[in-house]
Amino acid sequence: MNELAGKLRLKLEQLVDEFVVTGVKAPEVLSMIEAEIENMKSLYDRDPDPAEDPDVLDEPANDWPAAS
């Protein structure tokens, strides 16, 4: 297992543990994670980088001299 995979596994274990201590069964949490991963995959397939969308307007800067 490479370093990145090890870090990811640790984060996933922490995430599962966070819900298990509240009373949710680990297999249930894992199923929810799997479903959410599938959802995220389809979203990324449709729009891999939503930040590059031209329809999204940035907030105007308030760094002009009279703004303060």
Secondary structure, 3 states (H helix, E strand, C coil): CCHHHHHHHHHHHHHHHHHHCCCCCHHHHHHHHHHHHHHHHHHHHHCCCHHHCCCCCCCCCCCCHHHC
